Every structure is written in structure tokens, then in C-alpha cells.
Amino acid sequence: MASPACAAATFASPAVNLRPLAFASAWNVQGAGAMAVAEAILGIALPSTPLAAASHGRTSALWLGPASWLVLAEDAPLTRFDERRDALIAAGGALFDVAASRVAWAVAGPGARGVLAAGCPLDLDAREFPRGRCAQSLFGRVTVLLWHRDDGDIAVMAARSFALDVWHGLVTAAGEYAA
């Protein structure tokens, strides 16, 4: 399946920057009973606190639910998927490669929270949505995953099939900040 053109699109103004985020790997880990096995075979602690994200080098784990995490590798792809999936299944868990299912952008700059607030009902104030926090919500009418990254950018991830809708909403909201 071809990537939507918006997956590579950018927007820049003095107050807001939108740029694509590419992940070398995106794996969904499921099964609370398999958490210790998942941590051992993936080399990253899975957050046990709701809405938390944890990073180890350029790999991050985002809490999606009580027994579900999204593990993202930014530079080098995670390897040995089949072997790791089999180990998690043996421990009562599951592992899915979801890299092709999402499109992501980084929203940065002093107007970033205003752009996101235009389409998202979450309170994105820094006290409520600090670095290291992630949450599933809506942007417009589309379900998105928001992640306040350690670098200060807020990642917006949407299903590939709705990427154009989310991109249009982000650019429309960012237009308020255009120079």
C-alpha cells in the first residue's frame, strides 16, 4: 500500500512546525502476564502507569491500555520479530507489527498546543500533558495517539486510512500561526 502524500508533508511558520515522523519499527505488545518476558526480549521497560511512555536510547514504549503497549524504534528496526512473537505467545502474550498501519507527525513550536487543541478535547496544558505522557483521543473525528516526546515535540499518530483527514486538520489549525 502506498503511503499517503501527507505522510511526507511539512508545514513551517515562526510559531508552529509540522514534520513527518518515521519509525523503523512499530510493534504492539499485548498481555499483562507476558510483561516481564516482553521487557526481557525487547530490552525496554514497559510502562505500568496509565498514559506513560518510557524510552531507552532511540526505542520507546507507550502505554495503550492495562495490557497493551506500542514499542517504537526510531533509527534501527527491531529485529527477530518471529522469534520474539513466538516467545511472547508462549508466555501468554502477543506481538503485532503495526508499522504500516500508522502515519505520524511531530508538532512543535510555541503554537503546537494551540494547533492540537483546535481538534482535540484533551487538556494539553504542560501540567496535564507533560513530557513522557501519551494518550489516545480524537483529532476532529479521527482517533489519534498523542505522545509528548522527550525532545519536547508532540507526536500525533493516526491510522494510515485517516491520515489525510488528520493532516488537513493540523494544517488548517496551524494556518492561524502562518507568517
N, C-alpha and C positions, 0 to 999 in steps of 0.2 A: 504494500500500500504506500503510495507516495505521501510525503509529508505535505501538509497544507502550507501554502506560501507564507502565511502569517507566522509559521514556526521559526522563520529566519528573519522576521521583520524587526525593525528597531524604531524608536521614537526618542528624540532628544530635545530638551529645552533647558533653560537655566535651572528650572525647579524640579523637573521630572525626567528620568531616563528609563526607558523600557528596552530591554535587550533579551535575546533568547538565552535560555539555559539548556545546555545539553548534558545529559548524564550518560556515562559509558555503560552503566548498568542500573537497572531499577528492578528490585526483587521484592515481592510481597511475601512476608513470613507470617505464618499463622500457626496458632496452637500454643496456649499458655504453658501446657505441660512440657512442651519441647523448647521452652525458652533457653534453658541452660545449654542444650545441645546447639541451638541456633547461635548463641553467643560464641560458643567454642569454635564452631566451624566457620563462622563469618568474621570472627576477630573483632567484634564490636559489641558493647553493652547495649542491650535493647532497653529503652526507657520503660519503667514500670509506672511512672507518673502520667496520668492523662494529660494530653496536649503537649507533651515534652518531646524534644529532639536531642539526640546525643551525637557527637562527632568524634571520630578518631582519624586523624590525618584528613584525607580527602574523601572519607566514607562517612555517611551519616545514616542514622536510624530515626525514623519519625513514628511516633505513637499514633496509630489509626483507631485503635479500639483496645478493649481489655486483652485480646489475644491476637492482635494484628499489628504489623509494623511494615513500613516501607523502608527498605535499605537502598540507599543511593550511593553510587560510586561516581565521582566527578571526572577523574582523569583516566585511570586504567580500569578496564572492565573487570568485574568479578569473574572468577574462573571456576571450572569444575561444577557447573550447575547441576548436571545429572547426579553426580556423586553426592553433592550437598542435599539435593532434593530427596534422594533415597535415604540419607541419614535422618533427615527430618521426618519423613514418613515413618521410618522405623521407630522414632521417638514419639509418634502420635501427632506430629505436626504436618505442615505442608509448605511448599515453596513454589512460587509462581514467578515467571519472568514477565514483567509488565512494562518493559522499556518501550515497546512500540505503541502502548496504549495511551500515553500522555504527552502533552506538549507543555513546556514550562517557559516562563519569562521571569526575569528579575525586575522588580520595580524599585527604583532608588531615587534619592534626592529629597529635598525638603517638602515637596508636594506629594510624595509617594502615598502617605496615609490618606490624604485627601482624595487622590485618584481611586484608591481602593474603597474608601468609604462611599464613593458615588454609586457603587454597585453591590456592596457587601454590608450585611446588617451587623456584623461583629463590631465590638468596641476595639478598635485598633490602636488606641492610645498606648504609648510606650509602657505605662504602668500595668495595663491589662494584657498587652501582647508584646512582651519583651523579647530580646534575642533568645533563641533556644526554644521558642514556643511554636507550635504548629496547630492548625485547626482546620477541620472540614466545614465548609459553609457554602453560601451561594455567592456568585457574582452575577448580577442580573438574575436570570432564571437558570443558570448553569451551576452545577455542583463543582466546587474547586477545592483544592488543598492549598492552604496558605502556610508558609513557613518563614519565620523571621530568622534569617541566617546569621551565623556568627560574624559575617562581614558587614552586617547592617542592612543589606538588601532584603526585600521581602519577595520570596519566590511564590509565584502563582502557577499552579499546575491544574490543567484541565484535561478531560478526555479528548483525544485527538478529534473525535467526531464533532465536538463543540468548540474547537479551538478558534475558529473564525469568529464565532459569536463573542467569545471572551476577548479576543484581540480587538474587535470593533468597540466593545465596551471600554476597554482600557484606553484606547486611543481617543475615543470621544471624551472621556473624563479628563485625560491628560491635555486635551486641546485647550482647556481652561488655563493651563500654565504655559502655553506656547508663547514664545517671544515675538 
